[in-house]
Amino acid sequence: MFEIFRAKGGGYFWHLKAGNGEKLCHSEVYTTKQAAQAGIEAVKRIAPGAPVYDRA
């Protein structure tokens, strides 16, 4: 699930959480809530087809 938060210094950011509640990743701070929501939509759209590069 995605959760949107208000940043202390202003703006908004989101966390992507697993089913067990563990935070998987977080976003940058966006200036508006709408921009944060657009970031979530971009991740939803792009992530399923994103390649994985093993650089280990």
N, C-alpha and C positions, 0 to 999 in steps of 0.2 A: 504494500500500500504506500501511497505518497501522503506525507503530512506537510502542510505549509505553516511556517512560523513567521512572526514579525521579528526582525533583527533589532537589537537594542539600539544601534546607531541609526536606525531608520532602514526602510526597505523590507524585503521579504526573501526567504529562502525555503528550500524544501529538503526533506529526507525521504529516501526510499527505504522502506523497512520490509523485512522478510515476514513470513507468517508467524514466526515465533517472537516478533517484536524487535529483533536485532537490526540495528541500522546498517544498511549495505553501502549506502553512499549519500552524499549531500551535494547541494548545488552551491553556486556562487550566490552572492546577495544581489537581488534584482531591485530596481528602483520602485517598481509597482507590483501589486499583487497579480495583475493581469499578465505582466511579463513573467512572473514565476509560474503561473498556470500555463503559459505558452511554452516555457522550458520543460515542464512535465509532459506536455503533449508531444514535444519534439523527441524526448527520450522514448516515449511509448511508440512513436512512429519509427524511429531510427534503430533502436536497440535490437529488435528481432532479427535484423539482417546485418548487424555489425560484425565484421570479421574479428577474430581473436588472433593476436600476434604474440606468440610465446617468445619472450626475450630473455628467458632465464638461461 
